[in-house]
Structure formats: C-alpha cells, structure tokens
C-alpha cells in the first residue's frame, strides 16, 4: 500500500477524519459522527465485521485491541474533539 488509501479516506490530519471516503459514500454513512460511535463508519471499519470486508488497519497489520477500540469509541462519544 502506498501513502494514499484506495478508499480516499485519510487519517493524516484532524480535518480529514470526517471524510468521507469512497466506502462511506457508497454506504451513505458518515466516517465519524461526533457523539455517536455506532453511527461512525470508522468504528465499523476497525471492528471485526465491516460491511465492506476489509478490516482496518489491514494490509498485514494486526487489528486494534479491544482497549484501543474502546478509546476511539470514547473519543467519538465525547465529541471527537481535536485534543
């Protein structure tokens, strides 16, 4: 994989995390919905069974741990602030 993801979704800067990437557009989803991790496609992609079946981070890298996923869910639940 090169520096640009195939989905056009980028986590390289805070302003870019709200997307949308190609997959989220296809599913009519929002990449990050501040205050609502269950509606955030990012959480789905990091989980074990995304609708478009390539779990992030992918490309031979291990999935996030439960603690890491909980941290991301909490961050989104608390408003996905740039802090």
HELIX and SHEET records of a PDB file:
HELIX    1   1 UNK A   14  UNK A   16  5                                   3    
HELIX    2   2 UNK A   22  UNK A   26  1                                   5    
HELIX    3   3 UNK A   37  UNK A   39  5                                   3    
HELIX    4   4 UNK A   41  UNK A   46  1                                   6    
HELIX    5   5 UNK A   66  UNK A   77  1                                  12    
END                                                                             
